[in-house]
Amino acid sequence: MKVQKIIRGGFLAGHRTYILSGMGILSAIASYLVGDTDLFLTMQSVFTLGGIYFLRKSGETKRNSHAKNTGKISKSRR
């Protein structure tokens, strides 16, 4: 039973996009601080990964609000 929970992601299931974009942002900032990249490339990476985070977040919000509205419409028709 624990193996199946680990395979499916455990308590982090469904948060993979947020974790990857957060780690990417931290990696971009760390590479700038070490001196591997310049400020332009760092900001480009941060904005891209932040956009992925917020794009995923807005999709979840729209799905949740659409599901709630669908239920209200069907109840009012009855």
C-alpha positions in Angstrom: 0.0 0.0 0.0 2.8 2.5 0.8 4.5 1.7 -2.5 1.3 2.7 -4.5 1.1 5.9 -2.5 4.7 6.7 -3.3 4.2 5.9 -7.0 1.2 8.2 -7.2 3.1 11.1 -5.6 1.9 10.8 -2.0 0.9 14.1 -0.4 2.6 16.0 -3.2 0.3 14.5 -5.9 -1.0 17.3 -8.2 1.7 19.8 -7.1 4.4 18.7 -9.6 4.2 21.8 -11.7 4.5 24.1 -8.7 7.5 22.2 -7.4 9.3 22.2 -10.7 8.7 25.9 -11.5 9.8 26.8 -7.9 13.0 24.8 -8.2 13.6 26.3 -11.7 13.3 29.8 -10.3 15.6 29.0 -7.4 18.1 27.5 -9.9 18.0 30.6 -12.1 18.6 32.8 -9.1 21.4 30.6 -7.8 23.1 30.5 -11.3 23.0 34.3 -11.3 24.5 34.6 -7.8 27.3 32.2 -8.7 28.0 34.1 -11.9 27.1 31.6 -14.6 24.5 33.8 -16.2 23.7 37.5 -16.6 20.8 39.4 -15.2 18.8 39.3 -18.5 18.9 35.5 -18.8 18.0 35.1 -15.1 15.0 37.4 -15.4 13.9 35.7 -18.6 14.0 32.3 -16.8 12.2 33.6 -13.8 9.4 35.2 -15.8 8.9 32.1 -18.0 8.8 29.7 -15.0 6.5 32.1 -13.1 4.2 32.2 -16.1 4.0 28.5 -16.1 3.1 28.5 -12.4 0.3 31.1 -12.8 -1.0 29.6 -16.0 -1.5 26.3 -14.2 -3.0 28.1 -11.2 -5.5 30.0 -13.4 -6.5 26.8 -15.1 -7.4 25.2 -11.8 -9.4 28.2 -10.8 -11.4 28.2 -14.0 -12.1 24.4 -13.7 -13.3 24.8 -10.1 -15.5 27.8 -10.8 -16.9 26.1 -13.9 -17.8 23.0 -12.0 -19.6 25.1 -9.3 -21.5 27.1 -11.9 -22.6 24.0 -13.8 -24.2 22.6 -10.7 -26.1 25.8 -10.0 -27.5 26.0 -13.5 -28.7 22.4 -13.5 -30.3 22.8 -10.1 -32.2 26.0 -11.2 -33.6 24.2 -14.3 -35.3 21.5 -12.2 
